[in-house]
């Protein structure tokens, strides 16, 4: 058994990015314990569609699951702040999609909560490493695209 296979994860958000996270976790061998959708019916429907065996009815239910070590937050942006705070307070590791919060004050508070928790708290910045983005960055830096304004 690999170290990744010992990790139990849950994903909040059942849209496109949530599904991407579920697939990535599976490729790593991480055990996806369940998903949390925007409503219990939505979560159950998407869990069945993507082959996840459990859909949580609420964030409290997810956080009460002792088999979940880490939570991936892929919900709408305005929900990240409260969800990440709850996850860290519950003693679980968290990976959050961008943005962390809607204000810099909320983000700063989340950083302090994460630091105090002793848990891993990470933000996803994977798109910057996509080959097309790297090529575009190189083209801008080389002046190949002219005077970029936006």
C-alpha positions as CSV (number, residue, x, y, z in Angstrom):
1,X,0.0,0.0,0.0
2,X,1.4,3.4,-1.0
3,X,1.4,6.3,1.4
4,X,-1.2,8.0,-0.7
5,X,-3.6,5.0,-0.3
6,X,-3.7,5.7,3.4
7,X,-5.1,9.2,2.9
8,X,-8.9,9.7,3.0
9,X,-10.1,12.7,1.1
10,X,-13.4,14.5,0.5
11,X,-14.1,17.0,-2.2
12,X,-16.5,20.0,-1.7
13,X,-17.9,21.0,-5.0
14,X,-19.3,18.7,-7.6
15,X,-18.9,20.8,-10.8
16,X,-16.2,20.6,-13.3
17,X,-13.2,21.4,-11.0
18,X,-14.5,19.2,-8.3
19,X,-14.6,16.3,-10.7
20,X,-11.1,17.2,-11.9
21,X,-9.9,17.0,-8.2
22,X,-11.7,13.6,-7.7
23,X,-10.0,12.2,-10.8
24,X,-6.6,13.6,-9.8
25,X,-6.9,12.1,-6.3
26,X,-7.8,8.7,-7.8
27,X,-4.8,8.8,-10.1
28,X,-2.6,9.3,-7.1
29,X,-4.2,6.4,-5.2
30,X,-5.9,8.6,-2.6
31,X,-9.1,7.2,-1.2
32,X,-12.0,9.5,-2.1
33,X,-14.4,9.1,0.8
34,X,-17.1,11.3,-0.6
35,X,-18.3,14.6,-2.1
36,X,-20.3,17.5,-0.9
37,X,-22.6,19.2,-3.4
38,X,-24.5,22.5,-3.2
39,X,-27.5,20.5,-2.0
40,X,-27.9,16.9,-0.8
41,X,-29.7,15.8,-4.0
42,X,-27.1,17.5,-6.2
43,X,-24.3,15.8,-4.3
44,X,-25.9,12.4,-4.5
45,X,-26.5,12.7,-8.2
46,X,-23.0,13.8,-9.0
47,X,-21.4,11.2,-6.7
48,X,-23.3,8.5,-8.6
49,X,-22.2,10.0,-12.0
50,X,-18.5,10.1,-11.1
51,X,-18.4,6.9,-9.2
52,X,-17.9,8.2,-5.7
53,X,-19.6,6.0,-3.1
54,X,-20.8,8.6,-0.7
55,X,-22.3,12.1,-0.8
56,X,-22.4,14.1,2.4
57,X,-25.6,15.9,3.3
58,X,-23.7,18.9,4.9
59,X,-20.3,20.2,5.7
60,X,-20.8,19.2,9.3
61,X,-21.4,15.6,8.2
62,X,-18.2,15.7,6.1
63,X,-16.2,17.1,9.0
64,X,-17.6,14.5,11.4
65,X,-16.3,11.6,9.2
66,X,-13.1,10.3,10.9
67,X,-12.0,8.6,7.6
68,X,-11.5,12.0,6.0
69,X,-8.0,13.4,6.5
70,X,-8.1,16.1,3.9
71,X,-10.6,18.1,2.1
72,X,-10.4,19.7,-1.3
73,X,-12.5,22.9,-1.6
74,X,-13.7,23.5,-5.2
75,X,-17.0,25.2,-4.3
76,X,-18.0,28.7,-5.5
77,X,-15.5,31.4,-4.5
78,X,-17.7,33.1,-1.9
79,X,-17.9,29.9,0.1
80,X,-14.2,29.2,0.5
81,X,-13.5,31.4,3.5
82,X,-16.1,29.8,5.8
83,X,-15.5,26.3,4.6
84,X,-11.7,26.4,5.0
85,X,-12.0,27.9,8.5
86,X,-14.4,25.0,9.4
87,X,-12.1,22.4,7.9
88,X,-9.0,23.6,9.7
89,X,-10.9,24.0,13.0
90,X,-12.1,20.4,12.6
91,X,-8.4,19.3,12.4
92,X,-8.3,18.3,8.8
93,X,-5.8,19.2,6.0
94,X,-7.2,21.4,3.3
95,X,-6.5,22.2,-0.4
96,X,-8.4,25.2,-1.6
97,X,-9.0,26.4,-5.2
98,X,-8.4,30.1,-5.9
99,X,-9.3,32.5,-4.5
100,X,-8.9,31.7,-0.8
101,X,-11.4,34.4,0.1
102,X,-13.2,37.4,-1.1
103,X,-11.1,40.0,0.7
104,X,-7.4,40.2,1.7
105,X,-8.5,40.5,5.4
106,X,-10.3,37.1,5.2
107,X,-7.3,35.6,3.4
108,X,-4.9,36.9,6.1
109,X,-7.1,35.4,8.8
110,X,-7.2,32.1,7.0
111,X,-3.4,32.1,6.8
112,X,-3.2,32.6,10.6
113,X,-5.7,29.9,11.3
114,X,-3.8,27.5,9.1
115,X,-0.5,28.4,10.7
116,X,-2.0,27.8,14.2
117,X,-3.7,24.5,13.2
118,X,-0.5,22.7,12.3
119,X,-2.3,21.2,9.3
120,X,-1.4,21.4,5.6
121,X,-3.3,24.3,4.0
122,X,-2.6,24.7,0.3
123,X,-3.9,26.7,-2.6
124,X,-4.1,25.3,-6.2
125,X,-2.0,27.2,-8.8
126,X,-1.6,24.3,-11.2
127,X,-2.7,26.3,-14.3
128,X,0.5,28.3,-14.3
129,X,2.4,25.2,-15.2
130,X,0.2,24.2,-18.2
131,X,2.4,24.1,-21.4
132,X,0.1,26.6,-23.2
133,X,0.4,29.1,-20.4
134,X,4.1,28.7,-20.2
135,X,4.3,29.3,-24.0
136,X,2.1,32.4,-23.7
137,X,4.2,33.8,-20.9
138,X,7.3,33.3,-23.0
139,X,5.7,35.0,-26.0
140,X,4.8,38.0,-23.9
141,X,8.2,38.2,-22.3
142,X,9.9,38.0,-25.8
143,X,7.6,40.7,-27.1
144,X,6.2,38.4,-29.8
145,X,2.6,39.6,-29.1
146,X,3.3,43.4,-29.2
147,X,2.3,45.8,-26.4
148,X,0.0,43.8,-24.0
149,X,-2.5,46.0,-22.2
150,X,-4.6,43.4,-20.3
